[in-house]
Amino acid sequence: MTDGAAKSIEVIGRQEPLEGAYQRLTSRDPGKFWTSGQWMTERRGGSDVAGGTETLAVKQDDGTYKLYGYKWFSSATDSDMSLTLARPVDKDGQYKEGTGGLSMFYLEVRDSNGDLNNIEVQRLKDKLGTRQLPTAELLLDGVTALKVSPDGRGVASIANMLTLTRLHNSISAASAMRRILNLARDYSLKRSCFGVQIKDHPLHIKNLANMEIEARGALLLSLEISRLLGLDDCQKISPLEKDVFRLLTPVAKLYTAKQAMAVTSEGLECFGGMGYLEDTGLPQILRDAQVLPIWEGTTNVLSLDVLRAVSKTKGGALLSLQADMTERLRPLLQSAPIQKSAEKVQQGLQQLLDFAKKNPKHLELASRDFAFSIGRLYIGLLLLEQANWTEATAEDSLAANRWCQKDLIPIVQEANNNNYAKDVSDGEFRLVYDGYPAPVIQKSRL
């Protein structure tokens, strides 16, 4: 969040007092360094920021604002500053609903005397994991703040922060996988079972190998997003790369988070009963990983964001993805050890694009499988590139080929099974809500 806040300030302009905040957020001096929160979630909604934000902003004579509202899930409560959303109130006490009524505000948590800035901590959240990061319900009762976005551009302005936090989420997912895998590997060298060390049981090694491939894929995807972010920061990113960056950011966040949950759970099994004991510290890895598919947008919310990236570019983002992957696949298709896998990625990409073109009305229902398909295909590409590197090892080729043995395009298999048809969708509703009223048909938000 600190990284994201610095990026947001950089984008909107570093005029005072934001310049001072920026210098503190990016300082390497512990005495000057600040951390930042991101206070968006309110009682009526988490991801539904447009419909759930009730905090009001009242302008003062000196140009500042007083914020009045209740932030229900505010992480980094012990931060020095925060960026938040609120609805400016006009002179008649009226405000605008929806996204168009939201603006972004900068606030400092404490005043010059070190007292809280009219912020009341109602309670700390009793969370499943990430307990080292305090999260609280906060009452904003006249918090002094500065409006730092144009009216109605709050969500767009804070989006830069979300890009960074989603990248950090992906990196955290990759690191959680690597941590549990390294511990499991080390344990297998020390623990003996049935007369031999665990490392000498082929079935156990197969499990570790599968985890290793997932961890490698997650890391490469996170690093690719980081590379694109660097190009964007330096204003050297091409329009095509910009489209791919926008499309892959939510994909990377949602897919690596799901990987982390599966790998950390499997990792605990590698320790047997020891993996279930709190005094080993191992259960905390799984508990902390559970937040990864939840905050900064759940899997379904981010799947819809992937479609939004496609919709807003009128399909251009998908065409950019196709151009990017096609060009990078060319040398891979000429490399014998990975040729068949490269062909499978190429074919899968075309099938994905064909589905999107022929089934636009099914895309929202299929958005989760759509995002997963992009994630698997792109990780396949990255693993194949790694295997084709001049300093690559035989193990790199093994990892790439094994990854490409997966079902790289689950959306096609689901479509072939007719699982996006309306009668199937209606049947799924009855399966879950037998005896309840039929669902209200809503217009697509894309």
N, C-alpha and C positions, 0 to 999 in steps of 0.2 A: 504493500500500500504506500509506503514511503517512496519507493521508486516510481510508482504510478502517479503519485501526487506531484513529484518533481517534473515528470513528463507533461502532466496536464498544465502546470504553471508555465513550462517552456513553450507550450503550444499557444496558450491564450495571451502570453506576454508577461515579461518579468518586471513590470512597473511596481514601484513601492505600494504597499508593504510586501508584495509577492516576491520582489527581488531578495529581500532579507530572508524570507522563508525558504526560497530556493537555495540560497547560499548555505543555510543550515541543513536542509534536507540532503544536500550533496557534499557536506563537509566530512572530512576524515578526522577531524579533531573531536574527540569524545566530549570535550567541554562545550562545544558549539553545536554538535549534531542534534537534529530533531527527528522524531518519527512522526508519521501521519496516520490518521484513521480515515475511514471511508464510511460515512454514516448515511446510509440510504434506506435500509429496511425499516418499515413501520408496521404497526399492528395489522393493518388491512391487507398487506401484501409484501412479498419478498421480491420476486422477479417482476411482478406487476407494479413497477414503479409508477407508471402513469396513473393507474387507478388506485394505488395504495398510499400515495404521499399526501399527508394531511398537514404537515408543518407549514406554517404561514410566516411570511417575512414582512415586517412593518418598517417602512423607511423612516429614518430620523432626519432631523434638520441638518446634521453634519454630513449626510450622505451615507452613513452606515445604516445597517438594518438590525432590528431585534427579531430573533427567531423564537417562535412559540410552537412546540410540537413534542412528539414522543417518538424517539428512535428506539425501536424494539430489539434490535440485534446489532449492536455497535461493537465491532472488534477493535482491538488496540485501544481500549478505553484509557490506558495510561499514556497515550500519545501526547505530543505537544500541540498538535494542530489537527484539523480535519477539513476535508472537502465534503460538502453535503448538499442535498437538494431541498428546495422549499418553494412555496408559491407566493410571489410578491402580491401584496394587497394594495389596491389603489386608494385614493383619498376618500372614496365612498365605502371602503371596507369590502369591496368586491375582489374576487380573484378568479382566475381561469382554471377550469378543470382540464384533465388530460395532460398529455406530454407537452402541449403548447403552453401550459401554465407554469412549467417548472424552470427554475433558474438554478445555477450553481453558486454556492457561497463558500467563502473561506472564513474559517474561524480559528482562533487560538483558544486552547482548552483552559488556560489560566490567564488572569490579568497581570498587570505589572507588579502587583503585590504578592503574586503567587496563589491567589484565591481562585477557585473555580469560576469560570465565566458564566454565572447564572445557569450552571448545569447541575442537576441533581441526579446522582446515581441511585436509581430505584432498587436495583438488585443485580448481582452478578449471575450470569447464566451457569447452570449446572450441566456442563456439556459432556458428551460421550468421550471426546478426546480433545486435543490441542488445549489442554488446561493451562499450559504455560502462557497462552495468549488470552488475557482477560477480555471477556465479552460481556456487555452489560445492557440493561435497559436504561435509557437516559431521558430525563425530562428536560427539555429546553424551555426555560422560563425567562425569556428576554435575553437570550444569548446575543452578544454583540458580534456582528458578522459583516463581511464585505461581499457584495454581489460582484462576481468575477466572470460572468457570462452574460451575453445579451438575453433579454427577456425571451423565454420560451426555448432557449438553447441549452438548458441544463443537462439533459440526457446526452446530447451530442457532445457537450464539453467534457463531461465526466467519462465518456467512452474511451478516451485516451488512457485513463486510469485503469479501466476494465481490461484493455488490451494487455497492459503490463501485469496486472494481477493474474490474468488467465495464463500468461506465459510462466509466471512464477509457480502457478498451480501445476503446470505440466512438469516443470523442473523438480518440484517437490515430489510428484508422482514417480518420476524416474529415479530420484534419489532414494525414496522409500523402498523401491524394488531392489536397487543395488545394495542397500544396507541389509535387508533381510536375506538376500542371496549370498552376500559375503559371509554373514554370520552362519548361515546354513552350511555353506561349503567348509568353513573352518570347523564347525561342529562335526561334520562327517569325517574329518581327519583324526578326530579324537575319540569319538564314540564307537564302541564295538557292540555288535548285535549279531546273534547267531554265529558266534565264533570268529567273525571278521569285522574290520572297520566298515562303517556304513558306506564309505566311498567305494567299497568293493562289491556292492550290490547293484547290478545293472539297472534294476527297476528304479532304485533311488536316484541314480545318475540321470536316467531319462527324465525324471521330474525336474531335477536341477537344470538340465539342458533346456527344457521347455521354458522354465523361468528365465534362464539366461537370454534366450531369444527375445522374449517379451521385453526384458530390461534394455537390451540393445536397441530394439526398435523404438521404444519410448524415448531413449536418450537422443537418438538421431533425429527424431521428429522435433523434439524440444530445441535441439541445436539449430535445426533448419529454420524454425520460427525466429530464433535469436539472430541468425544471419540476416534474415529479411528485415527484422527490426533495426539492426545496425545500418542497413542500407537506407531504411526510411529515416532514421535519425540523422544520417549524413546527407539526406536529400539526394541520394544517388540511386534510388529505387526506380525501376522502370514501371510504366503503366501496367504491363503484364505481371510483373512481380508484385505490384501493389494489390492487384486482384487476388493473386494466389495467397498473399499475406492475410488479406481480409477473410478469405475463405478458410484457410488452414488454422487460423488462431482458435476459433471455437472448436474445430475438429480436434486439434491437438489437446485442448483442455479436456474435452469430454472423453476422448478415447484413452488417453494416458491415465485418467482418473479411474476408469473401469479396469484397466490393466493392473493398476496399483492395488485395487481391492482384491483381485483374483490372485495376484502373485504374493501379496503379504499373507493372505489366508493360507495359501499353499505352503508358504514359508514356515508358518507356525507348525504345520504338520510335520515338517522335517525334523522338529525337535521332540516329537511325541508329546508326552505329558508335560515336559518342561516348557513347551510353547504356550501352555495354558496357565502358567504360574506367574503371578504379578511380580514376584521378587526377581524374576529373570529380566524384566524390562521388555520382554518380547510382545506381550499383549498390547502395550502402548503403541507399538508400530502399526498394528492393525487398527486400533481405535483412532489414531491420528490420521491414518489413510482414509477413513470413512468420510471425512469432511471433504475430501477432494472432489467427489462427484456432486457435492451439494452446494458449497459456496461458490460465488462468482457465476452462478447459473447451473441449474441441474442439467442432467443429460438431455431431457426433453426440451427444456428451454433453449439450450445451446443448439440442439438439432434444428429448431425453428430459426435460430439466428443464422445457421448455415444457409437455410433456404432464403432468408432475408437478403443475404449477401448475393445470392444468385438472382433474386427477384429485382433488387435495386439496380443491378447492372444489366437487366433484361437478358440474362443468360450469359453475359460477357465474362463473368467470373469463371464459369465452367469452361468456356472456350479458352480462356487464359490458362486454366489448369491443364486442359488437353494439350495446348501448344507447349507448355512448360515440360510436361511429362514426356510427350512425344519426342521432343528434341533431346532430352536427357536419356531416353531409352535407346537412341540410335547406336551409340557405341556398345551398349550392354547386349544388344541383339547380335553383336559380332563376337561376343566372348563365349567360347564353347562351354566352360564350366557352369555358366549361368544362363545360357541362351534360352533354354526351355522356360525357365522361370521368368525371364524378361518378356518372352512371348505371352506368357499367361497374364502378366500385368498389363501388357499392351491390349490384349483381347478384353480383359476385364474393364479397362478404362472405356473402351468403345461400347461395351454392353451397358455400362453405367450411363453414358451419355445418351445412348439409344433409349433407355428407359425414361430418362428425364424428358426427352423430346416427345416421346409417344404417350406418356402418362402424366401430364401436368396436374390433372385433377386428383391423382393419388399421392402426389409428392408430400403434402402435409402429413397424411397418415403414415407415409413411409419415411418420414424425415429422419427418424432414428437410424433405420437401416441404411438410408442414403449417406448420413454422416459417417457411420461405421465403415461403409464401403470405401469412401474417400480416404479415411484413415488407414485402412488396411492396404489399399493400393499404393498410397504415398509412402508408407513405411516400407512396403516391398521395394519401391523404387530406391529409397535411401539405402536399404540394406544391400541391394544389388550394386549400387554405386560404390559402397564401401568394399564389397567383394572384388570390384574391378579396379580398385586403387593399386598403384604400383607396389606399395608396401603391404598389401593385403596378405592374409594367411589363408590356409585351407579351411580354417575354422570360420573365417568370414564368409566363404562360399557356402559352407554347411549351414550357417545361420540364415543366410539369404534364401537358399533353396528350401530349407525347412519352413520358413515363413510363408513362402509362396505356395506351399502345399495346402495352406489354409483355404477356406472358402473366402476368397478376397472380395466377393460382391454379394453379401447376404441379401441385398435388396432384390437381386434377380431370382434367387431361389424362392424367396417369399412371394414374388410376383408369379412365378411358375406354379406355385401352390395355390394361387388365387386368393392369397390372404389379405389383399387390399380391396377386395370387392365389398360392396355395401352390405350384402347379405351376411358376409362373414363378420364384418364390423358390428352389425346389429346382433349377430349371434354372440359375439364377445361381450357385448353389453349385457345381454341376458344371462350369460354365464356368470358374470360378476354381480349383477344387480337383479337377480331373479325376484320378481314380485314388486320391483320398484317402478315408478313412472318412467316412460321413455325419455331419452335425453333430449334436451333442447338443441335444435340444429343451429349452429352458429356460423356466421359468415367468416371465411378465412381472413386472418389479419395480415396476410402477406400481400 
